[in-house]
Amino acid sequence: MNDGFDWNAVRESLPLLLEGFRVTLLATVLGTLVAAVLGLVVAMAGRAPSRFVTVPVRVVTEFVRSTPLLVQLVGAAALFNTVEPLYIGIAVLGVHYAAYTSEVYRAGIDGVPKGQWEACRALSLSPRRTWQAVILPQAVRNVLPALGNYAISMFKETPFLAVITVQEMVFEARKYGAEQFAYTEVFTLAGLIFLVASYPTSLLMRKLEKRLGH
């Protein structure tokens, strides 16, 4: 036990935290990809002409938004207890944030000028060609900063994965702190790693938002 700040604990725990950070980063990247793709699918489904499509999509989306991520993780882990916890965590993160990115996509699609739609009809473009070549490229470009901000938010919420035994960075920090009684040192180091990883990304998203806004 050391009443002061134990720098030896920092040096000893750093490799463990970096290994946990690798898992954190993997969950964030893959979860973001799931959220980006699924969010677009949900946004497109929400514009379907049939209520048999739009109503279930709306109900599921509202359910996901209205329940905490922690509850979703525990529930999914209980339902799919034979699946690797990391895969469950990635899927739940992706689905949870897809409910929010779908609204971002919807706003981006609604933000495309009506003249673009009218020009596509005047050129007799098929609906598929209209979406692929005209609407989606503009919509996605407009929502990139918002998607980036959600990715940062997901990164900061990966510690919730520890409740389903995913060995991400905070899981490793808690484990080391319990074994060595060095919670202050190890959680300070984990917080600094989060800061170093997320702050530059936040600045990049801010710069991108300003650039796309011009």
Protein Blocks (a to p, Z undefined) as FASTA:
>chain_A
ZZbdcfklmmmmmmmmmmmmmmmmmmmmmmmmmmmmmmmmmmmmmmpfbfklmmmmmmmm
mmmmmpcfklmmmmmmmmmmmbcfklmmmmmmmmmmmmmmmmmmmmmmmmpcfklmmmmm
mnopafklmmmmmmmmmmmmmmmmmmmmmmmmmmmmmmmmmmnopacfklmmmmmmmmno
pmkmmmmmmmmmmmmmmmmmmmmmmmmmmmmmZZ
